[in-house]
Amino acid sequence: MGKKKIILVGLFSLLFLLCIACSSSSNAGGSEEITIMANLTSAQAPAEDNPILEKLEESTGTELNITWVMDEVYDEKMNAVIATGAVPQAMFVKNQDSFKKMKDSINEEQYWDIEPYLEDYEHLSNLNPDVLNNTRVNGKLYSLYSGRPASRWGLIYRKDWAENLGMEAPTNTDELYEMFRAFTEDDPDGNGQDDTIGVAAASDLVYGGFKFTSSYFGTPNNWGEKDGKLQPEFMFDGYMDTMNFFKDLRDKGYVNLDFPATSQSDQNDMLITGKAGALVSCICSAGSFQDQLQKNNPDAELDVQNRISGPDNGPGNWSNSGYGAVVLFPKASNETEEDLRKVLAFFNELMKPENYNLLTYGIEGTHYEVVDGKAKGIESAAELSQHEVRPVLGLVIGDETTVDAYQPYPKNELYAKQYEQILDNNNILINDPTAPLDSATYGEKGGTLQQIIDDATINYMLGDLDEAGFEQEIEKWKKEGGEQVIEEYNAEYKN
Protein backbone atom coordinates (compact mmCIF):
# COMPACT_ATOMS: atom_id res chain seq x y z
CA MET A 1 0.00 0.00 0.00
CA GLY A 2 2.98 2.31 0.42
CA LYS A 3 1.59 4.01 3.52
CA LYS A 4 3.74 5.48 6.27
CA LYS A 5 1.93 4.84 9.53
CA ILE A 6 4.63 5.33 12.11
CA ILE A 7 5.05 6.56 15.66
CA LEU A 8 7.83 9.10 15.37
CA VAL A 9 9.78 10.29 18.37
CA GLY A 10 13.00 11.38 16.67
CA LEU A 11 12.89 14.87 15.21
CA PHE A 12 15.32 14.05 12.39
CA SER A 13 13.29 11.01 11.36
CA LEU A 14 10.10 13.03 11.47
CA LEU A 15 11.42 15.76 9.22
CA PHE A 16 13.07 13.29 6.85
CA LEU A 17 9.92 11.26 6.33
CA LEU A 18 7.74 14.33 5.96
CA CYS A 19 10.07 15.68 3.31
CA ILE A 20 9.79 12.39 1.41
CA ALA A 21 6.02 12.39 1.76
CA CYS A 22 5.61 15.96 0.64
CA SER A 23 7.85 15.51 -2.39
CA SER A 24 5.42 13.03 -3.94
CA SER A 25 1.83 13.76 -4.96
CA SER A 26 0.73 10.51 -6.59
CA ASN A 27 1.46 6.80 -6.67
CA ALA A 28 1.81 4.14 -9.27
CA GLY A 29 -1.75 3.00 -8.87
CA GLY A 30 -3.13 6.36 -9.86
CA SER A 31 -4.86 7.19 -6.57
CA GLU A 32 -4.49 10.68 -5.13
CA GLU A 33 -1.95 10.74 -2.33
CA ILE A 34 -2.89 12.72 0.76
CA THR A 35 -0.18 13.53 3.30
CA ILE A 36 -1.39 13.95 6.86
CA MET A 37 0.26 14.55 10.22
CA ALA A 38 -1.87 13.43 13.17
CA ASN A 39 -1.49 12.74 16.86
CA LEU A 40 -2.02 9.27 18.23
CA THR A 41 -4.94 8.92 20.62
CA SER A 42 -3.99 5.36 21.55
CA ALA A 43 -0.90 3.57 22.81
CA GLN A 44 0.03 2.16 19.40
CA ALA A 45 -0.07 3.41 15.84
CA PRO A 46 -2.31 1.65 13.31
CA ALA A 47 -0.65 -1.39 11.77
CA GLU A 48 0.62 -1.21 8.19
CA ASP A 49 -2.30 -3.38 7.09
CA ASN A 50 -4.94 -1.72 9.27
CA PRO A 51 -8.26 -2.81 7.69
CA ILE A 52 -10.03 0.44 8.58
CA LEU A 53 -7.52 2.54 6.66
CA GLU A 54 -7.49 0.06 3.77
CA LYS A 55 -11.25 0.37 3.40
CA LEU A 56 -11.01 4.14 3.77
CA GLU A 57 -8.50 4.33 0.93
CA GLU A 58 -10.73 2.19 -1.24
CA SER A 59 -13.79 4.29 -0.44
CA THR A 60 -12.12 7.66 -0.99
CA GLY A 61 -9.84 6.75 -3.89
CA THR A 62 -6.75 7.96 -2.05
CA GLU A 63 -3.37 6.71 -0.96
CA LEU A 64 -3.05 7.82 2.66
CA ASN A 65 0.41 8.85 3.78
CA ILE A 66 -0.07 9.47 7.49
CA THR A 67 2.68 10.47 9.88
CA TRP A 68 1.54 9.47 13.37
CA VAL A 69 3.16 11.18 16.35
CA MET A 70 2.79 10.27 20.00
CA ASP A 71 0.32 12.59 21.71
CA GLU A 72 2.63 13.66 24.52
CA VAL A 73 5.30 15.01 22.13
CA TYR A 74 2.98 16.11 19.35
CA ASP A 75 3.13 19.87 19.90
CA GLU A 76 6.92 19.84 19.98
CA LYS A 77 7.15 17.87 16.74
CA MET A 78 4.44 19.93 15.05
CA ASN A 79 6.22 23.18 15.85
CA ALA A 80 9.49 21.78 14.53
CA VAL A 81 7.82 20.73 11.28
CA ILE A 82 6.25 24.16 10.86
CA ALA A 83 9.63 25.81 11.40
CA THR A 84 11.23 23.79 8.59
CA GLY A 85 8.38 24.22 6.12
CA ALA A 86 8.28 20.45 5.46
CA VAL A 87 4.60 20.34 6.28
CA PRO A 88 1.95 17.81 5.21
CA GLN A 89 -1.12 18.74 3.18
CA ALA A 90 -3.32 18.33 6.26
CA MET A 91 -1.95 19.00 9.72
CA PHE A 92 -3.94 18.14 12.83
CA VAL A 93 -3.64 20.35 15.91
CA LYS A 94 -4.42 17.98 18.74
CA ASN A 95 -6.73 20.02 21.01
CA GLN A 96 -8.13 23.42 21.90
CA ASP A 97 -5.24 24.40 24.16
CA SER A 98 -2.65 23.64 21.49
CA PHE A 99 -4.70 25.52 18.90
CA LYS A 100 -5.04 28.59 21.12
CA LYS A 101 -1.30 28.65 21.76
CA MET A 102 -0.48 28.75 18.04
CA LYS A 103 -3.18 31.22 16.97
CA ASP A 104 -0.71 34.10 16.78
CA SER A 105 1.27 32.23 14.12
CA ILE A 106 -1.73 31.38 11.90
CA ASN A 107 -2.16 33.73 8.96
CA GLU A 108 -3.12 33.78 5.28
CA GLU A 109 0.49 33.67 4.16
CA GLN A 110 1.00 30.21 5.67
CA TYR A 111 -2.46 28.61 5.68
CA TRP A 112 -5.50 28.52 3.45
CA ASP A 113 -8.63 30.37 4.50
CA ILE A 114 -11.07 27.56 3.68
CA GLU A 115 -14.33 29.40 4.26
CA PRO A 116 -14.92 30.31 0.59
CA TYR A 117 -14.73 26.63 -0.39
CA LEU A 118 -16.87 24.82 2.19
CA GLU A 119 -20.18 25.49 0.47
CA ASP A 120 -18.94 23.51 -2.55
CA TYR A 121 -18.77 20.28 -0.53
CA GLU A 122 -21.95 18.45 0.41
CA HIS A 123 -20.78 17.18 3.78
CA LEU A 124 -18.27 19.82 4.87
CA SER A 125 -20.99 22.43 4.41
CA ASN A 126 -22.94 20.66 7.18
CA LEU A 127 -20.33 21.49 9.83
CA ASN A 128 -21.79 23.48 12.71
CA PRO A 129 -21.36 27.21 11.99
CA ASP A 130 -21.16 28.02 15.73
CA VAL A 131 -18.30 25.57 16.22
CA LEU A 132 -16.54 26.80 13.08
CA ASN A 133 -16.92 30.32 14.42
CA ASN A 134 -15.15 29.28 17.62
CA THR A 135 -12.09 28.25 15.59
CA ARG A 136 -11.71 31.55 13.76
CA VAL A 137 -8.41 33.40 13.85
CA ASN A 138 -8.66 37.15 13.29
CA GLY A 139 -12.02 36.58 11.65
CA LYS A 140 -10.71 33.99 9.17
CA LEU A 141 -11.58 30.29 9.01
CA TYR A 142 -8.48 28.16 8.58
CA SER A 143 -9.58 24.80 9.94
CA LEU A 144 -11.98 21.89 9.95
CA TYR A 145 -12.75 20.36 13.31
CA SER A 146 -13.28 17.06 15.06
CA GLY A 147 -16.45 17.55 17.06
CA ARG A 148 -17.00 17.15 20.77
CA PRO A 149 -20.36 17.37 22.57
CA ALA A 150 -20.95 21.06 23.21
CA SER A 151 -22.47 20.40 26.62
CA ARG A 152 -22.58 17.14 28.56
CA TRP A 153 -23.55 18.71 31.86
CA GLY A 154 -26.47 18.03 34.12
CA LEU A 155 -27.68 16.47 37.35
CA ILE A 156 -26.96 12.84 38.26
CA TYR A 157 -29.06 11.73 41.21
CA ARG A 158 -30.21 8.67 43.14
CA LYS A 159 -33.52 7.75 41.54
CA ASP A 160 -34.26 5.15 44.21
CA TRP A 161 -33.74 7.73 46.97
CA ALA A 162 -36.04 10.17 45.22
CA GLU A 163 -38.72 7.49 44.87
CA ASN A 164 -38.36 6.58 48.54
CA LEU A 165 -39.12 10.21 49.40
CA GLY A 166 -41.84 10.69 46.79
CA MET A 167 -39.77 13.17 44.78
CA GLU A 168 -39.66 13.78 41.04
CA ALA A 169 -36.72 15.01 38.99
CA PRO A 170 -36.12 18.69 39.86
CA THR A 171 -36.99 21.22 37.17
CA ASN A 172 -35.84 24.42 38.91
CA THR A 173 -33.31 25.57 41.49
CA ASP A 174 -35.85 25.56 44.34
CA GLU A 175 -36.68 21.91 43.66
CA LEU A 176 -32.97 21.15 43.30
CA TYR A 177 -32.28 22.66 46.72
CA GLU A 178 -35.17 20.73 48.25
CA MET A 179 -33.80 17.47 46.82
CA PHE A 180 -30.39 18.15 48.35
CA ARG A 181 -32.04 18.96 51.69
CA ALA A 182 -34.19 15.83 51.66
CA PHE A 183 -31.29 13.59 50.64
CA THR A 184 -29.47 14.91 53.74
CA GLU A 185 -32.19 15.14 56.38
CA ASP A 186 -34.94 12.66 55.46
CA ASP A 187 -33.06 9.33 55.59
CA PRO A 188 -33.37 8.61 51.85
CA ASP A 189 -31.72 5.18 52.12
CA GLY A 190 -34.02 4.15 54.97
CA ASN A 191 -31.30 2.82 57.25
CA GLY A 192 -32.29 5.03 60.19
CA GLN A 193 -28.88 6.71 60.31
CA ASP A 194 -27.77 10.27 59.63
CA ASP A 195 -25.13 9.22 57.11
CA THR A 196 -25.98 10.87 53.79
CA ILE A 197 -25.49 14.25 52.12
CA GLY A 198 -27.49 15.77 49.32
CA VAL A 199 -24.77 16.49 46.80
CA ALA A 200 -21.02 16.01 46.41
CA ALA A 201 -18.90 18.84 44.99
CA ALA A 202 -15.20 19.27 44.21
CA SER A 203 -12.64 22.06 44.36
CA ASP A 204 -12.51 22.50 40.58
CA LEU A 205 -14.86 25.42 40.00
CA VAL A 206 -15.39 24.43 36.37
CA TYR A 207 -15.88 20.66 36.51
CA GLY A 208 -16.56 20.15 40.22
CA GLY A 209 -20.17 21.37 40.16
CA PHE A 210 -20.03 25.14 40.60
CA LYS A 211 -19.98 26.24 36.96
CA PHE A 212 -22.60 23.68 35.95
CA THR A 213 -24.91 24.98 38.68
CA SER A 214 -24.21 28.60 37.75
CA SER A 215 -25.88 27.98 34.38
CA TYR A 216 -29.12 27.20 36.23
CA PHE A 217 -29.01 30.69 37.73
CA GLY A 218 -28.58 32.33 34.32
CA THR A 219 -24.86 33.07 34.65
CA PRO A 220 -23.11 33.71 31.31
CA ASN A 221 -20.50 31.29 30.04
CA ASN A 222 -17.21 32.96 31.05
CA TRP A 223 -18.33 36.25 29.51
CA GLY A 224 -21.67 37.88 28.77
CA GLU A 225 -23.08 41.12 27.44
CA LYS A 226 -24.34 43.73 29.90
CA ASP A 227 -24.95 47.44 29.35
CA GLY A 228 -23.83 47.06 25.74
CA LYS A 229 -20.41 45.55 26.46
CA LEU A 230 -18.82 42.22 27.27
CA GLN A 231 -18.15 41.63 30.95
CA PRO A 232 -16.83 38.59 32.84
CA GLU A 233 -19.28 36.13 34.37
CA PHE A 234 -18.47 37.07 37.96
CA MET A 235 -19.88 40.57 37.38
CA PHE A 236 -23.38 39.13 36.82
CA ASP A 237 -26.06 38.48 39.44
CA GLY A 238 -26.23 34.79 38.54
CA TYR A 239 -22.66 34.27 39.74
CA MET A 240 -23.44 35.78 43.14
CA ASP A 241 -26.64 33.71 43.32
CA THR A 242 -24.61 30.56 42.69
CA MET A 243 -22.10 31.42 45.40
CA ASN A 244 -24.95 32.03 47.84
CA PHE A 245 -26.54 28.71 46.81
CA PHE A 246 -23.35 26.78 47.59
CA LYS A 247 -22.66 28.77 50.76
CA ASP A 248 -26.11 27.87 52.05
CA LEU A 249 -25.67 24.21 51.09
CA ARG A 250 -22.43 24.13 53.04
CA ASP A 251 -23.83 26.03 56.04
CA LYS A 252 -26.69 23.51 56.25
CA GLY A 253 -24.48 20.47 55.65
CA TYR A 254 -26.19 19.49 52.39
CA VAL A 255 -22.85 19.33 50.54
CA ASN A 256 -19.52 17.89 51.68
CA LEU A 257 -18.02 20.55 53.94
CA ASP A 258 -14.53 20.09 52.52
CA PHE A 259 -15.53 20.49 48.88
CA PRO A 260 -12.97 23.31 48.33
CA ALA A 261 -10.28 20.67 48.97
CA THR A 262 -12.03 17.65 47.39
CA SER A 263 -10.76 16.01 44.19
CA GLN A 264 -13.14 15.01 41.43
CA SER A 265 -12.25 11.38 42.04
CA ASP A 266 -13.28 11.65 45.68
CA GLN A 267 -16.39 13.57 44.62
CA ASN A 268 -17.41 10.72 42.34
CA ASP A 269 -16.67 8.14 45.02
CA MET A 270 -19.17 9.78 47.37
CA LEU A 271 -21.93 9.01 44.88
CA ILE A 272 -20.65 5.54 44.02
CA THR A 273 -20.34 4.48 47.67
CA GLY A 274 -23.79 5.78 48.64
CA LYS A 275 -22.65 8.73 50.75
CA ALA A 276 -23.99 11.45 48.43
CA GLY A 277 -27.28 11.48 46.58
CA ALA A 278 -26.28 13.63 43.62
CA LEU A 279 -23.61 15.22 41.48
CA VAL A 280 -23.92 18.22 39.18
CA SER A 281 -21.46 16.89 36.66
CA CYS A 282 -21.00 15.26 33.27
CA ILE A 283 -24.11 13.15 32.78
CA CYS A 284 -22.06 11.08 30.33
CA SER A 285 -20.74 9.25 33.41
CA ALA A 286 -24.13 8.30 34.86
CA GLY A 287 -24.29 4.84 33.33
CA SER A 288 -20.81 3.83 34.44
CA PHE A 289 -21.44 5.26 37.93
CA GLN A 290 -24.59 3.15 38.20
CA ASP A 291 -22.65 0.06 37.12
CA GLN A 292 -20.17 0.65 39.95
CA LEU A 293 -22.86 1.55 42.47
CA GLN A 294 -24.81 -1.63 41.80
CA LYS A 295 -21.82 -3.87 42.51
CA ASN A 296 -22.44 -3.27 46.22
CA ASN A 297 -26.10 -2.27 46.04
CA PRO A 298 -27.97 -4.05 43.22
CA ASP A 299 -31.17 -2.12 43.98
CA ALA A 300 -29.57 1.32 43.60
CA GLU A 301 -30.63 3.37 40.58
CA LEU A 302 -29.42 6.63 39.11
CA ASP A 303 -31.18 9.09 36.85
CA VAL A 304 -30.22 12.27 35.00
CA GLN A 305 -31.79 15.68 34.47
CA ASN A 306 -30.35 18.28 32.11
CA ARG A 307 -33.08 20.94 32.15
CA ILE A 308 -33.17 23.00 35.36
CA SER A 309 -34.49 26.58 35.36
CA GLY A 310 -33.49 29.45 37.62
CA PRO A 311 -35.57 32.05 39.46
CA ASP A 312 -35.66 34.38 36.45
CA ASN A 313 -34.54 32.23 33.53
CA GLY A 314 -35.31 29.05 31.65
CA PRO A 315 -33.04 26.00 31.48
CA GLY A 316 -29.53 26.39 30.11
CA ASN A 317 -26.16 24.65 30.13
CA TRP A 318 -22.83 26.25 29.38
CA SER A 319 -21.19 25.22 26.17
CA ASN A 320 -17.60 24.43 25.44
CA SER A 321 -16.23 25.31 22.02
CA GLY A 322 -17.61 22.13 20.45
CA TYR A 323 -14.33 20.87 19.01
CA GLY A 324 -11.34 18.81 20.01
CA ALA A 325 -8.71 18.63 17.29
CA VAL A 326 -8.65 20.92 14.26
CA VAL A 327 -7.06 20.44 10.83
CA LEU A 328 -5.02 23.14 9.08
CA PHE A 329 -4.06 23.24 5.40
CA PRO A 330 -0.57 24.70 4.85
CA LYS A 331 0.06 26.61 1.64
CA ALA A 332 3.59 25.22 1.43
CA SER A 333 2.18 21.77 0.62
CA ASN A 334 -1.05 22.91 -1.05
CA GLU A 335 0.41 25.43 -3.46
CA THR A 336 -2.65 25.95 -5.64
CA GLU A 337 -6.38 26.13 -5.17
CA GLU A 338 -6.61 22.86 -7.07
CA ASP A 339 -4.30 21.21 -4.52
CA LEU A 340 -6.44 22.49 -1.67
CA ARG A 341 -9.66 21.30 -3.29
CA LYS A 342 -8.30 17.77 -3.65
CA VAL A 343 -7.53 17.61 0.06
CA LEU A 344 -10.86 19.15 1.03
CA ALA A 345 -12.59 16.60 -1.20
CA PHE A 346 -10.95 13.83 0.82
CA PHE A 347 -12.15 15.30 4.12
CA ASN A 348 -15.60 15.71 2.59
CA GLU A 349 -15.54 11.96 1.90
CA LEU A 350 -14.65 11.32 5.55
CA MET A 351 -17.96 12.89 6.54
CA LYS A 352 -20.00 10.48 4.43
CA PRO A 353 -22.06 8.35 6.84
CA GLU A 354 -20.41 5.09 5.76
CA ASN A 355 -16.90 6.49 6.31
CA TYR A 356 -17.85 8.18 9.58
CA ASN A 357 -19.24 4.85 10.80
CA LEU A 358 -16.08 3.11 9.63
CA LEU A 359 -13.78 5.41 11.61
CA THR A 360 -16.05 5.48 14.65
CA TYR A 361 -17.20 1.87 14.99
CA GLY A 362 -15.05 -0.15 12.58
CA ILE A 363 -16.23 -2.74 10.06
CA GLU A 364 -19.79 -4.01 10.34
CA GLY A 365 -19.82 -7.70 11.17
CA THR A 366 -16.25 -7.57 12.44
CA HIS A 367 -16.18 -4.85 15.07
CA TYR A 368 -19.87 -4.02 15.46
CA GLU A 369 -23.36 -5.07 14.44
CA VAL A 370 -26.45 -2.97 13.76
CA VAL A 371 -29.20 -3.50 16.34
CA ASP A 372 -32.37 -1.41 16.22
CA GLY A 373 -30.64 0.95 13.81
CA LYS A 374 -27.73 1.58 16.18
CA ALA A 375 -24.11 0.42 16.28
CA LYS A 376 -23.52 -2.22 18.94
CA GLY A 377 -19.96 -3.32 19.59
CA ILE A 378 -19.36 -7.05 19.26
CA GLU A 379 -18.27 -8.14 22.72
CA SER A 380 -15.85 -10.77 21.48
CA ALA A 381 -14.18 -8.14 19.25
CA ALA A 382 -13.56 -5.60 22.02
CA GLU A 383 -9.80 -6.15 22.03
CA LEU A 384 -9.67 -6.14 18.23
CA SER A 385 -11.47 -2.79 18.19
CA GLN A 386 -8.90 -1.35 20.60
CA HIS A 387 -6.12 -2.30 18.17
CA GLU A 388 -7.84 -1.47 14.87
CA VAL A 389 -10.52 1.16 15.49
CA ARG A 390 -9.30 3.20 18.45
CA PRO A 391 -6.02 4.32 16.78
CA VAL A 392 -7.83 5.88 13.78
CA LEU A 393 -10.68 7.52 15.70
CA GLY A 394 -8.80 10.82 15.71
CA LEU A 395 -9.35 11.21 11.96
CA VAL A 396 -13.10 11.77 12.43
CA ILE A 397 -14.36 15.13 11.17
CA GLY A 398 -17.58 16.64 12.54
CA ASP A 399 -19.75 14.71 14.97
CA GLU A 400 -23.08 12.90 15.27
CA THR A 401 -24.98 16.19 14.98
CA THR A 402 -23.47 16.94 11.56
CA VAL A 403 -23.35 13.45 10.05
CA ASP A 404 -26.31 11.10 9.51
CA ALA A 405 -24.42 8.17 10.99
CA TYR A 406 -25.26 5.42 13.46
CA GLN A 407 -25.77 6.29 17.08
CA PRO A 408 -24.16 4.00 19.66
CA TYR A 409 -26.34 1.21 20.98
CA PRO A 410 -27.09 1.92 24.65
CA LYS A 411 -26.26 -0.67 27.29
CA ASN A 412 -29.48 0.06 29.17
CA GLU A 413 -32.18 2.70 29.68
CA LEU A 414 -29.91 5.04 31.65
CA TYR A 415 -27.20 4.98 28.97
CA ALA A 416 -29.87 5.81 26.39
CA LYS A 417 -31.25 8.66 28.48
CA GLN A 418 -27.88 10.25 29.16
CA TYR A 419 -27.11 10.19 25.43
CA GLU A 420 -30.49 11.76 24.60
CA GLN A 421 -30.04 14.51 27.17
CA ILE A 422 -26.54 15.34 25.96
CA LEU A 423 -28.01 15.84 22.48
CA ASP A 424 -30.88 17.85 23.97
CA ASN A 425 -28.37 20.19 25.60
CA ASN A 426 -27.68 21.53 22.11
CA ASN A 427 -31.09 23.22 22.35
CA ILE A 428 -30.26 25.14 25.53
CA LEU A 429 -26.62 26.10 25.08
CA ILE A 430 -25.08 29.13 26.75
CA ASN A 431 -22.22 30.07 24.44
CA ASP A 432 -19.05 31.95 25.30
CA PRO A 433 -18.94 35.10 23.13
CA THR A 434 -15.16 35.39 23.60
CA ALA A 435 -14.40 31.92 22.17
CA PRO A 436 -13.32 33.29 18.76
CA LEU A 437 -11.77 36.45 20.27
CA ASP A 438 -8.23 37.12 21.43
CA SER A 439 -6.84 39.19 24.27
CA ALA A 440 -3.09 39.63 24.50
CA THR A 441 -3.37 40.54 28.17
CA TYR A 442 -5.40 37.45 28.95
CA GLY A 443 -2.88 35.33 27.09
CA GLU A 444 -0.14 36.79 29.30
CA LYS A 445 -1.92 37.10 32.65
CA GLY A 446 -5.02 34.92 32.35
CA GLY A 447 -3.90 32.30 34.86
CA THR A 448 -2.99 34.87 37.52
CA LEU A 449 -6.20 36.82 36.98
CA GLN A 450 -8.36 33.71 37.18
CA GLN A 451 -6.71 32.69 40.44
CA ILE A 452 -7.82 35.97 42.03
CA ILE A 453 -11.45 35.19 41.22
CA ASP A 454 -11.19 31.49 42.08
CA ASP A 455 -9.76 32.29 45.52
CA ALA A 456 -12.40 34.95 46.13
CA THR A 457 -15.19 32.57 45.08
CA ILE A 458 -14.00 29.81 47.41
CA ASN A 459 -13.50 32.22 50.31
CA TYR A 460 -16.99 33.64 49.84
CA MET A 461 -18.59 30.19 49.92
CA LEU A 462 -16.56 29.34 53.04
CA GLY A 463 -17.85 32.49 54.74
CA ASP A 464 -14.40 34.09 54.91
CA LEU A 465 -15.40 36.88 52.53
CA ASP A 466 -18.61 38.91 52.35
CA GLU A 467 -20.14 40.58 49.29
CA ALA A 468 -18.18 43.79 49.84
CA GLY A 469 -14.98 41.78 50.11
CA PHE A 470 -15.79 39.93 46.90
CA GLU A 471 -16.29 43.27 45.12
CA GLN A 472 -12.88 44.37 46.38
CA GLU A 473 -11.35 41.29 44.79
CA ILE A 474 -13.03 42.19 41.49
CA GLU A 475 -11.42 45.63 41.72
CA LYS A 476 -8.07 43.93 42.33
CA TRP A 477 -8.69 41.78 39.23
CA LYS A 478 -9.36 44.92 37.20
CA LYS A 479 -6.23 46.72 38.40
CA GLU A 480 -3.93 43.76 37.75
CA GLY A 481 -4.95 43.48 34.10
CA GLY A 482 -8.62 42.58 34.05
CA GLU A 483 -9.75 46.00 32.87
CA GLN A 484 -7.39 45.70 29.93
CA VAL A 485 -8.81 42.26 29.12
CA ILE A 486 -12.31 43.75 29.07
CA GLU A 487 -11.17 46.49 26.70
CA GLU A 488 -9.37 44.08 24.36
CA TYR A 489 -12.26 41.64 24.11
CA ASN A 490 -14.74 44.43 23.49
CA ALA A 491 -12.57 46.00 20.80
CA GLU A 492 -12.61 42.70 18.86
CA TYR A 493 -16.25 41.98 19.68
CA LYS A 494 -17.43 45.24 18.13
CA ASN A 495 -15.48 44.54 14.97
CORNORRA-V497285 format. One record per backbone hydrogen bond with DSSP energy under -1.0 kcal/mol. NH is the residue of the N-H (numbers start at 1). CO is the residue of the C=O. If there is no record, write none. Layout:
nh=(NH	NH)
co=(CO	CO)
This chain:
nh=(8	14	15	16	17	18	19	20	21	22	24	30	32	33	34	36	37	38	40	50	54	55	56	57	58	59	60	61	62	63	65	67	69	73	74	77	78	79	80	81	82	83	84	85	87	90	91	92	93	99	100	101	102	105	106	111	112	114	117	118	120	121	125	126	127	132	133	134	135	136	137	140	144	146	147	148	154	155	156	157	158	159	160	162	163	164	165	166	167	173	176	177	178	179	180	181	182	183	185	186	190	195	197	199	200	202	203	208	211	213	214	215	218	219	222	223	224	226	229	231	233	235	236	240	241	242	243	244	245	246	247	248	249	250	251	252	254	259	261	262	267	268	269	270	272	273	274	275	276	277	279	281	283	285	286	289	290	291	292	293	294	297	300	303	305	309	310	317	319	320	324	326	327	328	331	340	341	342	343	344	345	346	347	348	349	350	352	356	357	358	359	360	361	362	365	366	367	368	369	371	374	375	376	378	381	382	385	386	387	388	389	390	392	393	395	396	398	402	403	405	409	416	417	418	419	420	421	422	423	424	425	426	427	428	430	435	437	443	444	445	446	449	450	451	452	453	454	455	456	457	458	459	460	461	462	463	464	470	471	472	473	474	475	476	477	478	479	480	481	482	483	485	486	487	488	489	490	491	492	493	494)
co=(68	10	11	12	13	14	15	16	17	18	21	27	61	25	63	65	90	67	69	47	50	51	52	53	54	55	56	57	57	32	34	36	38	70	71	73	74	75	76	77	78	79	80	81	85	35	328	37	326	95	96	97	98	102	103	107	329	141	114	114	117	118	121	123	124	128	129	130	132	133	140	137	327	325	398	322	281	305	279	303	277	301	301	158	159	160	161	163	162	309	172	173	174	175	176	177	178	179	181	182	187	193	275	254	278	208	262	204	205	209	210	211	215	214	220	221	231	229	226	224	222	232	233	236	237	238	239	240	241	242	243	244	245	246	247	248	249	256	258	259	263	264	265	266	268	269	271	270	270	197	156	154	152	282	283	285	286	287	288	289	290	293	297	157	155	171	313	428	430	150	146	93	144	91	110	336	337	338	339	340	341	342	343	344	345	346	349	352	353	354	355	356	357	357	368	363	363	363	376	374	371	407	369	367	378	379	381	382	383	384	385	385	389	390	392	393	145	399	399	403	375	412	413	414	415	416	417	418	419	420	421	423	424	425	317	432	434	439	440	441	442	445	446	447	448	449	450	451	452	453	454	455	456	457	458	460	459	466	467	468	469	470	471	472	473	474	475	476	478	477	478	481	482	483	484	485	486	487	488	489	490)
